[in-house]
Amino acid sequence: MKVNWKLRFSNKVTLTAIVLAAIALIYQVLAIIGVTPQISESQLVQLAGMVINLLAVLGIITDPTTAGVSDSDQALGYDKPKSGQQDT
């Protein structure tokens, strides 16, 4: 399986999902072994969300399907998101 991780991590949605899944997994493992962290899971999720949003505002996280920060000419012509299927 070949995955372009650099490209995946530059997508805000993918990065958010991976970070939140990692936080949930860590807290589940800690609960199984009986460890109660001083910081609640919701506080950590809020902090992670703030960091990801800050990175997006700074332009570090962008749409990986286009070069630069603007949409492609094709995307600018859409009235609604592309469905992935060709119209016949």
Secondary structure by P-SEA (a helix, b strand, c coil): cccaaaaaaacaaaaaaaaaaaaaaaaaaaaaacccccccaaaaaaaaaaaaaaaaaacccccccccccccccccccccccccccccc
